[in-house]
Amino acid sequence: MKLLFYQGVSAVAVGILLGLAATHAANRAVSAPATSVSLTSSHSIALGHGASASGLVAILPSPSAFAFTSRVPTQSLPFVIGNPTYATVLMGTAPVLTAWPGQTLASEVLGYNTTNGTALVAMGTPTSLSLAALNARYPAPQPVARPTVSGTPQGVVGPGNPYINGAYVETGFNDFTNKISVGIVWDYISFQFTGSSVGNVTGYDHQSAPVPDGDYFAANQHYLVNYGTYAKSWSYNKEIAPLFGNTWIEWNDNTAVAHSNGSVSPIVRTYTGGPDTSMLVGPWTVVSVPPAS
């Protein structure tokens, strides 16, 4: 396996991300299909302009190289990604995209292979028009202060260091007809970075069921921890759809990881259940990092 590192993304940083993902996966009560146990999310690839993706089962040259058992219709895709990179991930997870200040990256599911428990994803930079359309349909929330649940969120690093204000990881689902309201989860993080540490860390989360069709979030917990060399803002959420037989989506969890070099990465793991699970497509994910100030 060959890992690609750019603009100061070190083997240690990628190791932290993959270690976190593995730890999260080990703590989940719900698992992917048994046939996926032998697969590992150990591949990484550069996406251009310093951005990268890890947590991949395999990297593919095109969608035709994937053995679909179900394919997502084009009208159900949330983005148009320019010059996408294709890969497979374990079902219910998203690629660990690494975005730098001033970058926005996205991933979306193109289809599934339920035999081995993998999903085909497209990754890269969403076009400005498709991202604007998504934001118009599902507006991002206004900042809301959230109490710190655990950890030491401040860890002041001193004046003069660059500051990232309001980086976020946004994760959602849609349906195969792109008509049903499905919830979205945001986790925000703001921080200073020095190249070796992070400080002045704050964060919050938000949930939204875009159309009032009776869906509600039955559970929500938010956490914010500064580990010194990196920090995390993450949340656990569960949405239930009473009009669809109490079909549910669980974000367990949705995480924004801030690194000491100013980059931000998502770690996303989701589960679904109920009679209409087959109608759901996802998760799609956006990670956006404002320019440093």
C-alpha positions as CSV (number, residue, x, y, z in Angstrom):
1,M,0.0,0.0,0.0
2,K,1.3,3.5,-0.9
3,L,0.1,6.5,1.1
4,L,0.3,9.9,-0.5
5,F,1.0,12.9,1.6
6,Y,1.0,16.6,0.6
7,Q,1.4,20.0,2.2
8,G,2.5,18.6,5.6
9,V,-0.1,15.8,5.9
10,S,2.1,13.4,7.8
11,A,1.9,9.7,8.4
12,V,1.1,10.4,12.0
13,A,-1.9,12.6,11.1
14,V,-3.3,10.0,8.8
15,G,-2.6,7.3,11.4
16,I,-4.6,9.3,13.9
17,L,-7.5,9.5,11.6
18,L,-7.5,5.9,10.7
19,G,-7.0,4.9,14.4
20,L,-9.9,7.1,15.4
21,A,-12.1,5.5,12.7
22,A,-11.1,2.0,13.8
23,T,-11.8,2.8,17.5
24,H,-15.2,4.2,16.6
25,A,-16.0,1.1,14.5
26,A,-15.0,-1.2,17.3
27,N,-17.4,0.5,19.7
28,R,-20.5,0.2,17.4
29,A,-23.2,-2.3,18.3
30,V,-24.4,-2.5,14.7
31,S,-22.0,-3.9,12.0
32,A,-21.8,-4.0,8.3
33,P,-22.7,-7.2,6.5
34,A,-20.6,-10.1,7.6
35,T,-19.0,-10.5,4.2
36,S,-17.3,-7.1,4.6
37,V,-15.3,-8.1,7.7
38,S,-12.3,-9.1,5.7
39,L,-12.2,-5.7,3.9
40,T,-10.0,-2.9,5.3
41,S,-10.3,0.8,4.8
42,S,-6.6,1.3,4.4
43,H,-6.1,3.1,1.1
44,S,-5.4,6.8,0.6
45,I,-5.1,9.0,-2.5
46,A,-4.3,12.6,-3.4
47,L,-7.2,14.7,-4.7
48,G,-5.2,17.7,-5.9
49,H,-4.3,21.1,-4.5
50,G,-3.0,19.3,-1.3
51,A,-6.4,17.7,-0.5
52,S,-6.5,13.9,0.1
53,A,-8.8,11.1,1.0
54,S,-8.1,8.1,3.2
55,G,-10.2,5.3,4.8
56,L,-10.8,3.8,1.4
57,V,-11.3,0.1,0.7
58,A,-10.2,0.4,-3.0
59,I,-9.5,3.1,-5.5
60,L,-11.2,2.6,-8.9
61,P,-10.5,4.2,-12.3
62,S,-14.2,4.6,-13.1
63,P,-17.7,3.5,-12.0
64,S,-17.7,0.8,-14.6
65,A,-15.1,-1.0,-12.4
66,F,-17.6,-1.4,-9.6
67,A,-19.9,-4.4,-9.3
68,F,-23.2,-2.7,-8.6
69,T,-26.1,-4.5,-6.9
70,S,-28.0,-1.2,-6.9
71,R,-27.2,2.1,-8.6
72,V,-28.2,5.6,-7.5
73,P,-30.1,7.5,-10.2
74,T,-28.4,10.7,-11.3
75,Q,-31.3,12.9,-10.1
76,S,-30.8,11.6,-6.6
77,L,-27.1,12.8,-6.4
78,P,-26.7,15.9,-4.2
79,F,-23.7,17.3,-6.0
80,V,-21.9,17.7,-9.3
81,I,-18.2,16.9,-8.5
82,G,-15.8,18.2,-11.1
83,N,-13.2,15.6,-12.2
84,P,-14.2,13.2,-9.5
85,T,-12.0,10.4,-8.0
86,Y,-13.8,7.1,-7.5
87,A,-13.3,4.7,-4.6
88,T,-15.1,2.1,-2.5
89,V,-15.8,2.5,1.2
90,L,-17.6,0.3,3.8
91,M,-21.3,0.8,3.6
92,G,-22.5,3.5,6.1
93,T,-19.1,5.3,6.2
94,A,-17.7,8.2,4.2
95,P,-14.1,8.8,3.0
96,V,-11.8,10.7,5.4
97,L,-11.3,13.8,3.2
98,T,-8.6,16.2,4.3
99,A,-9.4,19.8,3.3
100,W,-7.1,22.8,3.8
101,P,-8.0,26.4,4.6
102,G,-10.0,27.8,1.7
103,Q,-11.1,24.4,0.4
104,T,-14.4,22.6,0.3
105,L,-14.6,18.9,-0.6
106,A,-17.5,16.5,-0.9
107,S,-18.2,12.8,-1.3
108,E,-21.4,11.1,-2.5
109,V,-22.6,7.6,-2.9
110,L,-23.1,6.4,-6.5
111,G,-24.2,2.8,-5.7
112,Y,-23.9,-0.2,-3.5
113,N,-22.6,-3.8,-3.6
114,T,-24.6,-5.4,-0.8
115,T,-22.9,-8.7,-1.3
116,N,-19.6,-7.5,0.1
117,G,-20.9,-4.4,2.0
118,T,-19.3,-1.7,0.0
119,A,-20.4,1.6,-1.5
120,L,-19.0,3.3,-4.6
121,V,-18.3,7.0,-3.9
122,A,-17.3,10.0,-6.0
123,M,-14.9,12.5,-4.2
124,G,-13.6,15.9,-5.0
125,T,-14.6,19.5,-5.2
126,P,-18.3,20.1,-5.8
127,T,-19.1,22.7,-8.4
128,S,-20.1,26.0,-7.0
129,L,-23.6,25.8,-8.7
130,S,-24.4,22.4,-7.2
131,L,-23.1,23.4,-3.7
132,A,-25.2,26.6,-3.9
133,A,-28.2,24.6,-4.8
134,L,-27.7,22.2,-1.9
135,N,-27.2,25.2,0.5
136,A,-30.3,26.8,-0.8
137,R,-32.4,23.7,-0.3
138,Y,-30.8,22.8,3.1
139,P,-29.5,26.1,4.6
140,A,-26.5,25.8,7.0
141,P,-27.4,26.8,10.5
142,Q,-26.5,30.0,12.3
143,P,-23.8,29.5,14.9
144,V,-25.2,28.3,18.2
145,A,-23.1,28.0,21.4
146,R,-23.0,24.5,22.8
147,P,-21.7,23.5,26.2
148,T,-18.5,21.5,26.4
149,V,-19.3,17.9,27.4
150,S,-15.8,16.7,28.0
151,G,-12.1,17.5,27.5
152,T,-10.3,20.8,27.5
153,P,-11.6,22.9,24.5
154,Q,-9.5,26.0,25.0
155,G,-5.8,25.2,25.3
156,V,-4.7,28.7,24.3
157,V,-1.7,28.7,21.9
158,G,-1.0,32.5,22.0
159,P,-1.5,35.5,19.8
160,G,-0.2,35.7,16.2
161,N,-1.1,32.2,15.2
162,P,-3.6,31.6,12.3
163,Y,-7.2,31.0,13.1
164,I,-9.9,28.9,11.4
165,N,-13.4,30.3,12.1
166,G,-16.3,27.9,11.4
167,A,-14.9,24.9,9.6
168,Y,-17.7,22.2,9.3
169,V,-18.6,18.7,8.4
170,E,-22.1,18.3,7.0
171,T,-23.5,14.8,6.5
172,G,-26.9,13.8,5.1
173,F,-29.0,11.3,3.3
174,N,-31.4,11.5,0.4
175,D,-33.7,9.0,-1.2
176,F,-33.7,7.2,-4.6
177,T,-36.3,9.7,-6.0
178,N,-34.8,12.7,-4.3
179,K,-38.2,13.7,-3.0
180,I,-38.4,12.6,0.6
181,S,-37.2,14.8,3.4
182,V,-34.1,13.4,5.1
183,G,-32.2,14.9,7.9
184,I,-28.8,16.6,7.9
185,V,-26.2,16.9,10.7
186,W,-23.6,19.6,10.9
187,D,-20.6,19.7,13.3
188,Y,-18.6,22.9,13.5
189,I,-15.1,23.6,14.8
190,S,-13.0,26.8,15.2
191,F,-9.4,26.7,16.3
192,Q,-5.9,28.3,16.2
193,F,-3.0,26.2,14.9
194,T,0.7,26.5,15.2
195,G,2.0,23.6,13.0
196,S,2.4,21.4,16.1
197,S,-0.6,22.1,18.2
198,V,-4.1,23.5,18.2
199,G,-5.8,25.9,20.7
200,N,-8.7,28.2,21.3
201,V,-11.0,25.4,20.2
202,T,-14.7,25.9,20.1
203,G,-17.4,23.9,18.4
204,Y,-21.1,23.2,18.1
205,D,-23.5,20.9,16.2
206,H,-26.8,21.3,14.5
207,Q,-29.5,19.0,13.1
208,S,-32.2,19.6,10.6
209,A,-35.1,17.7,9.0
210,P,-35.4,20.0,5.9
211,V,-39.2,19.5,5.3
212,P,-41.6,19.1,8.2
213,D,-42.9,15.7,7.3
214,G,-42.9,14.4,10.9
215,D,-39.3,13.3,11.1
216,Y,-37.7,14.1,14.4
217,F,-34.3,13.7,16.1
218,A,-34.8,11.3,19.1
219,A,-31.3,11.6,20.3
220,N,-28.5,14.2,20.2
221,Q,-25.2,14.4,22.1
222,H,-22.3,16.8,21.3
223,Y,-18.7,16.5,22.4
224,L,-15.7,18.8,22.0
225,V,-12.1,17.7,23.0
226,N,-8.7,19.2,22.4
227,Y,-6.0,16.6,22.4
228,G,-3.2,19.1,21.9
229,T,-2.0,18.1,18.4
230,Y,-5.5,17.8,17.1
231,A,-9.1,18.5,18.3
232,K,-12.5,17.0,17.6
233,S,-16.0,18.3,17.5
234,W,-18.4,15.5,17.1
235,S,-22.0,14.4,17.7
236,Y,-24.3,11.4,18.0
237,N,-27.7,11.8,16.5
238,K,-30.7,9.6,15.7
239,E,-33.5,10.6,13.3
240,I,-36.8,8.7,13.2
241,A,-39.4,9.0,10.4
242,P,-42.9,8.0,11.7
243,L,-44.5,8.3,8.3
244,F,-42.2,5.6,7.0
245,G,-42.7,3.0,9.6
246,N,-40.3,4.6,12.0
247,T,-37.4,4.1,9.7
248,W,-34.3,5.6,11.3
249,I,-30.9,7.0,10.6
250,E,-28.2,7.0,13.2
251,W,-25.1,9.2,13.0
252,N,-22.7,7.3,15.3
253,D,-20.9,9.6,14.9
254,N,-20.4,12.8,12.8
255,T,-16.9,14.2,13.5
256,A,-14.9,17.2,12.5
257,V,-11.2,16.7,13.2
258,A,-9.0,19.9,13.3
259,H,-5.2,19.3,12.7
260,S,-2.3,21.3,13.9
261,N,-1.4,22.2,10.3
262,G,-4.8,23.9,9.7
263,S,-6.5,21.1,7.8
264,V,-9.8,19.6,8.8
265,S,-11.1,16.0,8.1
266,P,-14.4,14.3,8.7
267,I,-14.9,10.9,10.3
268,V,-18.4,9.7,9.6
269,R,-20.2,6.4,10.4
270,T,-23.9,5.9,10.0
271,Y,-26.5,3.2,10.4
272,T,-30.1,2.8,9.1
273,G,-33.0,0.6,10.1
274,G,-36.7,0.1,9.6
275,P,-39.0,-1.0,6.8
276,D,-38.0,1.7,4.3
277,T,-34.2,1.6,4.7
278,S,-33.9,0.5,1.0
279,M,-35.2,4.0,0.0
280,L,-32.2,5.8,1.6
281,V,-29.0,6.8,-0.1
282,G,-26.0,8.0,1.8
283,P,-24.2,9.3,3.6
284,W,-23.1,12.2,1.5
285,T,-20.5,14.5,3.2
286,V,-19.2,18.0,2.8
287,V,-16.1,19.3,4.6
288,S,-15.5,23.0,4.3
289,V,-12.6,25.0,5.8
290,P,-12.7,28.9,5.6
291,P,-9.5,30.7,4.8
292,A,-7.2,31.3,7.8
293,S,-7.2,34.7,9.4
